[in-house]
Amino acid sequence: MPQRNLIKRNWKKAKEKQSSRSIVLVQCAQLSAVSAYIEAVRELACELLDLMAEGLRVPDRSVFSRLIRDVDSDSLIRLNHYPPMPLLCQDEDSSPCNQNKVGFGEHSDPQILTILRSNDVGGLQISLNDGAWVPVTPDPATFWVNVGDLLQAMTNGRFVSVRHKALTNSSKSRMSMAYFAGPPPNARITVPPEIITPTKPALYKPFTWAEFKKAAYAMRLGDRRLALFRMEGDEQVA
Ligand SMILES: O=C(O)CCC(=O)C(=O)O
Protein backbone atom coordinates (compact mmCIF):
# COMPACT_ATOMS: atom_id res chain seq x y z
CA MET A 1 0.00 0.00 0.00
CA PRO A 2 1.45 3.44 -0.87
CA GLN A 3 2.77 5.30 2.18
CA ARG A 4 0.22 8.09 1.79
CA ASN A 5 -2.76 5.69 1.84
CA LEU A 6 -1.31 3.85 4.78
CA ILE A 7 -1.00 7.11 6.71
CA LYS A 8 -4.54 8.09 5.71
CA ARG A 9 -5.89 4.74 6.88
CA ASN A 10 -4.04 4.93 10.18
CA TRP A 11 -5.12 8.54 10.64
CA LYS A 12 -8.74 7.42 10.28
CA LYS A 13 -8.20 4.56 12.72
CA ALA A 14 -6.55 6.85 15.27
CA LYS A 15 -9.33 9.40 14.88
CA GLU A 16 -11.85 6.70 15.65
CA LYS A 17 -9.95 6.15 18.89
CA GLN A 18 -10.32 9.90 19.52
CA SER A 19 -6.74 10.36 20.61
CA SER A 20 -4.76 13.16 19.01
CA ARG A 21 -1.59 11.77 20.62
CA SER A 22 -2.02 8.44 18.92
CA ILE A 23 -2.58 10.27 15.62
CA VAL A 24 0.90 11.74 15.96
CA LEU A 25 2.31 8.40 17.04
CA VAL A 26 0.66 6.39 14.27
CA GLN A 27 1.76 8.85 11.61
CA CYS A 28 5.28 9.00 12.87
CA ALA A 29 5.56 5.26 13.19
CA GLN A 30 5.46 5.04 9.39
CA LEU A 31 8.76 6.81 9.14
CA SER A 32 11.60 4.39 9.54
CA ALA A 33 13.98 6.91 11.14
CA VAL A 34 11.41 7.65 13.82
CA SER A 35 10.73 3.94 14.32
CA ALA A 36 14.45 3.29 14.77
CA TYR A 37 14.69 6.17 17.24
CA ILE A 38 11.72 4.88 19.23
CA GLU A 39 13.23 1.43 19.36
CA ALA A 40 16.56 2.82 20.58
CA VAL A 41 15.06 5.00 23.31
CA ARG A 42 12.74 2.19 24.40
CA GLU A 43 15.82 0.00 24.83
CA LEU A 44 17.53 2.76 26.80
CA ALA A 45 14.45 3.15 29.03
CA CYS A 46 14.36 -0.61 29.63
CA GLU A 47 18.05 -0.75 30.56
CA LEU A 48 17.61 2.11 33.00
CA LEU A 49 14.57 0.45 34.55
CA ASP A 50 16.47 -2.83 34.94
CA LEU A 51 19.25 -0.97 36.73
CA MET A 52 16.72 0.75 38.98
CA ALA A 53 15.14 -2.59 39.90
CA GLU A 54 18.60 -3.96 40.64
CA GLY A 55 19.39 -0.89 42.77
CA LEU A 56 16.21 -1.50 44.75
CA ARG A 57 17.31 -5.13 45.22
CA VAL A 58 14.29 -6.53 43.42
CA PRO A 59 15.29 -10.06 42.27
CA ASP A 60 13.16 -9.86 39.11
CA ARG A 61 15.12 -7.05 37.46
CA SER A 62 12.79 -6.82 34.46
CA VAL A 63 9.76 -6.17 36.67
CA PHE A 64 9.42 -2.59 35.35
CA SER A 65 10.86 -2.89 31.84
CA ARG A 66 8.56 -5.81 31.03
CA LEU A 67 5.68 -3.37 30.95
CA ILE A 68 7.37 -1.32 28.24
CA ARG A 69 8.49 -4.27 26.18
CA ASP A 70 4.91 -5.59 26.12
CA VAL A 71 3.39 -5.44 22.61
CA ASP A 72 0.45 -3.50 24.04
CA SER A 73 2.68 -0.95 25.78
CA ASP A 74 1.02 2.46 25.65
CA SER A 75 4.18 4.46 24.96
CA LEU A 76 4.32 7.53 22.77
CA ILE A 77 6.64 10.12 21.37
CA ARG A 78 5.96 13.85 21.37
CA LEU A 79 7.76 16.49 19.37
CA ASN A 80 7.65 19.94 20.91
CA HIS A 81 8.44 23.20 19.15
CA TYR A 82 8.63 26.43 21.11
CA PRO A 83 8.91 29.39 18.72
CA PRO A 84 10.87 32.39 20.04
CA MET A 85 8.77 34.70 22.19
CA PRO A 86 9.84 38.22 23.11
CA LEU A 87 10.40 38.78 26.82
CA LEU A 88 7.27 39.88 28.61
CA CYS A 89 6.93 42.79 31.00
CA GLN A 90 4.58 42.06 33.86
CA ASP A 91 4.32 45.72 34.64
CA GLU A 92 4.47 48.35 31.86
CA ASP A 93 6.68 50.63 33.99
CA SER A 94 9.11 48.05 35.32
CA SER A 95 12.43 47.56 33.62
CA PRO A 96 14.21 45.45 32.52
CA CYS A 97 11.64 43.02 31.17
CA ASN A 98 13.00 39.59 31.98
CA GLN A 99 10.05 37.23 32.04
CA ASN A 100 10.33 34.25 29.71
CA LYS A 101 6.97 32.97 28.62
CA VAL A 102 5.92 29.47 29.69
CA GLY A 103 5.83 27.15 26.68
CA PHE A 104 4.80 24.00 28.54
CA GLY A 105 3.28 24.42 32.00
CA GLU A 106 4.38 22.79 35.23
CA HIS A 107 3.57 19.08 35.40
CA SER A 108 4.95 15.62 36.08
CA ASP A 109 4.83 12.95 33.38
CA PRO A 110 2.16 10.35 34.10
CA GLN A 111 3.94 7.36 32.51
CA ILE A 112 6.86 5.28 33.83
CA LEU A 113 9.94 6.98 32.41
CA THR A 114 10.56 9.80 29.92
CA ILE A 115 13.60 10.02 27.67
CA LEU A 116 13.96 13.60 26.44
CA ARG A 117 16.28 15.17 23.91
CA SER A 118 16.39 18.77 22.82
CA ASN A 119 18.30 21.10 20.57
CA ASP A 120 20.84 23.48 22.10
CA VAL A 121 18.23 26.00 23.24
CA GLY A 122 17.45 25.95 26.95
CA GLY A 123 14.03 26.22 28.54
CA LEU A 124 13.51 23.05 30.56
CA GLN A 125 13.36 23.64 34.31
CA ILE A 126 12.81 21.21 37.15
CA SER A 127 11.27 21.91 40.52
CA LEU A 128 13.12 21.03 43.71
CA ASN A 129 11.37 19.98 46.91
CA ASP A 130 11.53 23.53 48.24
CA GLY A 131 9.72 24.79 45.13
CA ALA A 132 12.82 26.42 43.57
CA TRP A 133 13.07 26.10 39.77
CA VAL A 134 16.39 24.89 38.38
CA PRO A 135 17.24 25.32 34.69
CA VAL A 136 18.52 22.26 32.83
CA THR A 137 21.52 23.01 30.61
CA PRO A 138 20.56 22.05 27.05
CA ASP A 139 22.81 19.53 25.34
CA PRO A 140 21.74 17.96 22.05
CA ALA A 141 24.21 15.11 22.61
CA THR A 142 22.66 13.86 25.84
CA PHE A 143 19.37 12.46 27.02
CA TRP A 144 17.42 13.84 29.94
CA VAL A 145 15.47 11.27 31.95
CA ASN A 146 12.33 12.02 33.94
CA VAL A 147 10.85 9.60 36.46
CA GLY A 148 7.11 9.44 35.81
CA ASP A 149 4.17 9.09 38.21
CA LEU A 150 3.84 5.34 37.59
CA LEU A 151 7.44 4.66 38.55
CA GLN A 152 6.91 6.63 41.75
CA ALA A 153 3.90 4.40 42.51
CA MET A 154 5.69 1.17 41.53
CA THR A 155 8.71 1.99 43.70
CA ASN A 156 6.52 3.10 46.62
CA GLY A 157 7.96 6.59 46.42
CA ARG A 158 11.64 5.53 46.32
CA PHE A 159 11.93 7.25 42.93
CA VAL A 160 9.97 10.48 42.76
CA SER A 161 8.37 11.84 39.60
CA VAL A 162 9.90 15.18 38.77
CA ARG A 163 7.82 18.31 38.27
CA HIS A 164 9.06 20.32 35.33
CA LYS A 165 8.10 23.00 32.84
CA ALA A 166 9.54 24.51 29.67
CA LEU A 167 10.04 28.21 29.05
CA THR A 168 10.34 29.78 25.63
CA ASN A 169 13.48 31.58 24.53
CA SER A 170 13.27 35.22 23.49
CA SER A 171 15.22 34.85 20.26
CA LYS A 172 15.65 31.16 19.35
CA SER A 173 13.37 28.18 18.75
CA ARG A 174 13.52 25.31 21.21
CA MET A 175 12.81 21.83 19.87
CA SER A 176 12.45 18.79 22.07
CA MET A 177 11.51 15.18 21.57
CA ALA A 178 10.09 13.21 24.47
CA TYR A 179 9.59 9.44 24.52
CA PHE A 180 7.12 8.49 27.23
CA ALA A 181 7.51 4.84 28.23
CA GLY A 182 4.15 3.53 29.37
CA PRO A 183 2.61 0.15 30.25
CA PRO A 184 -0.33 -1.58 28.53
CA PRO A 185 -3.69 0.00 29.46
CA ASN A 186 -4.80 -3.01 31.51
CA ALA A 187 -1.48 -3.38 33.37
CA ARG A 188 -1.93 -3.41 37.12
CA ILE A 189 0.41 -0.89 38.73
CA THR A 190 1.67 -2.48 41.92
CA VAL A 191 4.84 -2.43 43.99
CA PRO A 192 7.19 -5.47 43.98
CA PRO A 193 6.72 -7.11 47.41
CA GLU A 194 10.43 -6.72 48.28
CA ILE A 195 9.99 -2.93 48.39
CA ILE A 196 7.18 -3.00 50.95
CA THR A 197 8.33 -3.33 54.56
CA PRO A 198 6.73 -2.72 57.97
CA THR A 199 8.58 0.60 58.13
CA LYS A 200 7.71 1.47 54.52
CA PRO A 201 4.11 0.29 54.03
CA ALA A 202 2.35 0.61 50.67
CA LEU A 203 1.66 4.26 49.84
CA TYR A 204 -0.66 3.76 46.87
CA LYS A 205 -3.67 1.62 46.08
CA PRO A 206 -3.21 -0.71 43.11
CA PHE A 207 -4.68 0.67 39.88
CA THR A 208 -4.49 0.06 36.15
CA TRP A 209 -2.83 2.44 33.72
CA ALA A 210 -6.22 2.91 32.02
CA GLU A 211 -7.74 4.02 35.34
CA PHE A 212 -4.85 6.36 36.02
CA LYS A 213 -4.99 7.86 32.54
CA LYS A 214 -8.72 8.44 32.79
CA ALA A 215 -8.25 10.23 36.11
CA ALA A 216 -5.23 12.16 34.82
CA TYR A 217 -6.92 13.45 31.71
CA ALA A 218 -9.89 14.63 33.73
CA MET A 219 -7.53 16.83 35.78
CA ARG A 220 -5.50 19.89 34.89
CA LEU A 221 -1.92 19.56 33.60
CA GLY A 222 -0.34 20.72 36.86
CA ASP A 223 -2.54 18.72 39.24
CA ARG A 224 -0.97 16.02 41.40
CA ARG A 225 -2.70 12.93 40.06
CA LEU A 226 -1.01 10.32 42.25
CA ALA A 227 -2.70 11.86 45.27
CA LEU A 228 -5.95 10.31 44.02
CA PHE A 229 -4.52 6.83 44.54
CA ARG A 230 -2.78 7.43 47.85
CA MET A 231 -3.75 5.08 50.69
CA GLU A 232 -5.42 6.66 53.68
CA GLY A 233 -3.39 6.31 56.90
CA ASP A 234 -5.25 3.26 58.21
CA GLU A 235 -5.25 1.54 54.79
CA GLN A 236 -1.46 1.31 54.59
CA VAL A 237 -0.29 -2.29 54.41
CA ALA A 238 3.11 -3.78 54.99
O1 LIG B 1 10.44 20.63 26.02
C1 LIG B 1 10.76 20.22 27.11
O2 LIG B 1 11.90 20.23 27.50
C2 LIG B 1 9.71 19.64 28.04
C3 LIG B 1 8.70 18.83 27.34
C4 LIG B 1 7.72 18.20 28.27
O3 LIG B 1 7.74 18.42 29.46
C5 LIG B 1 6.73 17.28 27.74
O4 LIG B 1 6.67 17.08 26.51
O5 LIG B 1 5.96 16.72 28.57
The ligand as a Gaussian input file, in Angstrom:
#p B3LYP/6-31G(d) Opt

LIG

0 1
 O       10.439000      20.635000      26.015000
 C       10.762000      20.216000      27.105000
 O       11.901000      20.231000      27.504000
 C        9.714000      19.645000      28.045000
 C        8.702000      18.828000      27.342000
 C        7.724000      18.202000      28.274000
 O        7.740000      18.416000      29.462000
 C        6.727000      17.281000      27.740000
 O        6.674000      17.082000      26.514000
 O        5.956000      16.715000      28.566000

